[in-house]
């Protein structure tokens, strides 16, 4: 019989001789959990933080990073080798602009019904990934770097963990399906990002954002997060379009 456990707190619990076959864990907190003498055959892990994960002493996160780099060299091109080197940061963000443009072209060439199609539980559509990218760049560029307090775009889309938090009420109030309108809003934000790059200096890169950001220490870290975050959601949106197109 299927059961649902919602917002259950069981730190340091011991599960022994339990049948959890086909169980689903969503937004779970399993940090530093240990599985031993268990049957994990066929287990699927998607969109989870796995830093430090090991299986029989082997760092799985490092293996996955290397394999992801091999499959998609955009990850390597967008990686910022020296976060305090102005030229290197500009190079990576310029490379991101190329990736963004190709992504936008693919969205424009996709059938409208593919843009809003879903591929299964807990998945965003390609258009929803785009809306989230709009919100994220507003957050990074306008709030964290420029400390701009103008309202967010209502076209954006929040991650689950920010829903209901003060200051983000307007985000997502217009769940728009107009691709061109969302692309135009995203481009306006990206223009502001490019303006920041035009006057970028090492002192700006070292400017602290600890009072605003979610773990980023300074502007350099924000740019590093921006490139990785954008490629992550662009890749997911591309995967969704491929899956929908293969139906």
Secondary structure as GFF3:
##gff-version 3
##sequence-region A 1 247
A	DSSP	beta_strand	54	55	.	.	.	ID=ss1
A	DSSP	beta_strand	58	59	.	.	.	ID=ss2
A	DSSP	alpha_helix	60	71	.	.	.	ID=ss3
A	DSSP	alpha_helix	74	78	.	.	.	ID=ss4
A	DSSP	alpha_helix	86	109	.	.	.	ID=ss5
A	DSSP	alpha_helix	112	115	.	.	.	ID=ss6
A	DSSP	alpha_helix	126	137	.	.	.	ID=ss7
A	DSSP	pi_helix	138	145	.	.	.	ID=ss8
A	DSSP	three_ten_helix	160	162	.	.	.	ID=ss9
A	DSSP	alpha_helix	179	198	.	.	.	ID=ss10
A	DSSP	alpha_helix	202	205	.	.	.	ID=ss11
A	DSSP	alpha_helix	219	245	.	.	.	ID=ss12
###
